[in-house]
Amino acid sequence: MDDKTGAGMNDESDAGYLEYVSGRIPALRRVAFLLGGDEHQADDLVQETITKLYAKWPRIAKVENLDAYVHTMLVRAFLDEKRRGWWRVSLRDVPPDRPTGPAAGAASTEERAVLRAALDRIPARQQAVLVLRFLCDRSVADVAQLLGCSEGTVKSQTSHGLNALRRILGDRVGGAL
């Protein structure tokens, strides 16, 4: 961008952006992976989020709760992708390698696959609420802020999402949900 318009970034602003993003990528990637269940999709969501953040950086670098703002951007990117997902084409005929890290050791491979498949069958907003509440351990208030809705909506979406998972999973979950 042209610096004459005031829209370009200077070296100081770039340094602040790079410092911020470098420290947040692992956490953003973890949330993105938990939302979508796919390592490559997580990378795409994080890339989309930090690219949009870069474009807005001069205006939002001083936001009071920048982490919450960026997490909101990430969740909205996920929800947007789910809405426009009809155009996606799979370029592989086998699933990607299994992820490693904190989310990978939480349950057996079969349990993770079953849960991921069940999550993919519920509406994106319910999926996002369940992931943020239970896999990312966010409070109702945090999730409401991230999704731009009321706490009552988060509670309702949580209830509907859990009920949908119970219907989908049936006897497989026992009393787990």
HELIX and SHEET records of a PDB file:
HELIX    1   1 ASP A    3  THR A    5  5                                   3    
HELIX    2   2 ASP A   11  GLY A   36  1                                  26    
HELIX    3   3 GLU A   39  ILE A   60  1                                  22    
HELIX    4   4 LEU A   66  ARG A   83  1                                  18    
HELIX    5   5 GLY A   85  TRP A   87  5                                   3    
HELIX    6   6 THR A  109  ASP A  120  1                                  12    
HELIX    7   7 ALA A  124  LEU A  130  1                                   7    
HELIX    8   8 VAL A  131  LEU A  135  3                                   5    
HELIX    9   9 VAL A  140  LEU A  147  1                                   8    
HELIX   10  10 GLU A  151  LEU A  169  1                                  19    
HELIX   11  11 GLY A  170  VAL A  173  5                                   4    
END                                                                             
